[in-house]
Amino acid sequence: MTSFAIFENRVEAGKALAKVLAAKALPDPVVLALPRGGVPVAAEVAKALKAPLDLVMVRKIGVPWQPELAAAAVIDGEDAQIVVNDEVCVLADVSRSYIDEAAKKELAEIDRRAKLYLKDRPRAPIAGRSAIVVDDGIATGTTMRAVIKALRRKGPKSIVLAIPVAPADAIEALRGEVDDIVCLETPEPFYGIGLHYADFHQVPDEEVIKSLEAQTAPAEAGQPIP
């Protein structure tokens, strides 16, 4: 498989994911997007499944000289959780002190985004439901591992990872941590998520807010997601 664009944009990727997920007939689904890029993808899934759409507030901590390469990820909940990619840290000589300092900045950004995106929006409960976690792609899987770890604490019936594109080795590494994975494409070689989209613009805050406001299946009142 080549590294040419597979998807026209995130919306088309979301529609393609939705077709596969709809066929699974998951009971009582809730769709959880990683902002910002995962939101347009997840919005199409939520629309097709007539499921509530909510956000998982997580931030990647990149290698200093290559920010897109995740050395760790931090997710905010009852208490902040950091998941470290030990292999990347060793190869890139990233210290724990760097990660801890970077986590403080990313938690501040999580707080900013939560206030901006969610305001007084009721959160969708997760306990006992089919939690479908959606992003626009996976590179190393470090960010997604942080999300899965936090969501397990919320007691979902199952966790389904839904991704348009990712490297095969990252998907295999995550397979044992979730109940099911839907990944439409695993290009080889894999050079980066953006290369597999014709349009991979940086999603602005306004687009995230618009996607949430346009969601026709309102989130039910419940406990906050991390």
N, C-alpha and C positions, 0 to 999 in steps of 0.2 A: 504494500500500500504506500502511496506517495504522500508527500507533505503538502500537497495542494489543498486549497480550501475545500472543506466538506460541507459546511453549512453556510447559508447566505448571511445569516445573522443570528442573534440569540433567540429572537422570537420563533424563527423557523426551527431552531434546535429544540426549543421547548415544545413545539407542536409535534415533532417527531418523537420526543420522549413521552409525551402524553399518550400517543397511540399505543405504545408498548405497555405503559403503566395501566391504562384503561383495561387492557385485555387481562390483567392480573386480578381485577376485581377485588382490590385490597379492602378489607373491612374498616369502616370509620376512618378514612384517611385524613391526615393533616399535612400540608405542604410547608416545608421550612426552607427558606432561601438564605444563602450566604450573600449579604450585600457587599459590593454593589452589583457585580456582574451576574450573580446568580438570580437576581430578582426578575429580570425580563423573561428568563427561561422558566422559572418557577411559576410565574403568573399564568403562563399558558397551560402548565400542568394543572394548577389549581382550578382554572376555568373549565378545563375538559373533565376533571374529576368531580366538579362541583364541591370542592373541598375548601376549607379555610386556608388562607395564606398568611404566614407569619415569618418572622426573621430570626436567625440565629446570629448573635453579635459576636463575631470572632475576627481576630486580626492576625495576619502573618507577620512574623519577625524574620526579615530577610538577611541574607549574608551582606555585610557592609559594602562590598564591592560588586554585589549582584543581588539587588533587592528582591527580584522575582524568585530567587532560590530560597526556599524556606528553611531556616535553621531551627525555627520553633514557631509555635502559634499560641495565642492566648485567647481564652474565652471568658467572658464575664458572667457570673451568675451569683449564687449565694456567696461564693468566694471565688476569686479569680483562679483559673487553672492554666498552667503552662505545660504544653507537650513539646518536648525537645526531640529533634531529629539528630541523634547522636552521630550517625554516619556523616551527615553534612557538616556538623560542627567540627569533627575531627579533620575531615578533608580540607575545610576552609579555615581551620584554626580559629574558631569562634569560641570565646570564653563564656562561662556562665554569668559572669558579671556583666558582660555586654548584653546578654539576653535579658537579665533582670532589669537593667536600665532601659532597654528598648521596650520592655513590657509595660513600664510605667507610661510611656508616651502612647503606646497603642491602647491602653486602657482609657486614657483621656479621650482618644479618638472614638472609642466604643461608646463612651458616655455622651459625647457630642452627637454621634449618629443616632443613638437611642432616643434622645430628646427630640431630634429633628424629624426622624422618620415615624416614630411611634406616638409621640405626644400622649394623648389620653386614650389611644386605641386599645380596646380590650385584647388581651392575649389569648391565643388558642391553647386549651389544655392538651396535654400530651399523654397523660397516664391512660393506659389501656387502649391506645389508638395505634394505627399504622402510621408511623412518622416517616414521611418521604423527604429526605434531605437532598436539596438540589443546588448545584453550582454550574457555572458555564464550562467547567473543565477541571481536571486535576493534573498537577505536575508531579510533586513528590508524595502527596498524601498527608503531609504533616498537619496542615490546617484541618483536614477532614478528621484526622484521628482525635484532635482536640474536641471537635464538635460531637463525635460519637461518644467519647468519654463523658461529656457533660450531659448528653441526652439520655444515656442509660440511667442516670440518677433520677430522671423524671418518670421512669416506669412505663415506657411505651409497650404496647403489645408486640411490636416489631419495629425495626429500623431498616428502611430501604434506601439505599444510596442510588440516586438517579443523576447520571452524568452524560453529557453528549460525547465528550472525547477525553481520553486519558491514555497514558502509556500502559501497556499490558502489565508490566511488573508492579506498578502502583496499585492497579486494580487487584491483582493477586494478593498483594500485601494487606489489603483492606478486607478481603473476602471473609476472613475468619472473624472480623470484628462487627459485622452487620448480619442481618438475616437474609438479605437479598441485595444484589447489585444489578442495576440496568445501566450499561455503558454501551452507547450506540457504536462508537468507533474507537479502535485502539491502533492508531497509525504506527507504522514501523518504517523508518525511524521516527521518533517523536522529538521535535525540536522546540515545542512550546505551544501553549493553548491557542494563542492568537493567530498562528499561521494556518489553523484549520477553519477559520472563519473569514469570509470575504469582507464582512463588516465587523470589526472587533473594537469599536470605539470605547473610550473610557466612559462608563455609565455615570452620569452626574447625579447629584442628590435629588434633583427635581424629577428625574426619570424614576427613581426608586419610590418617591412619594406618590407620583402619578399612578404607578403600578399598584400600590397598596390601596389607593383611593378608588381605583377602578374595579377592584376585586368585588365580584357580585355575591360571593358566599362569605358573609361576615364572620370574623373570628368570634367564637363564643367566649364568654368571660371565664377566666381561669387563672392559674398560677403563671407567673412570668416565665418565659423561656430564658435560659442563660444568656 
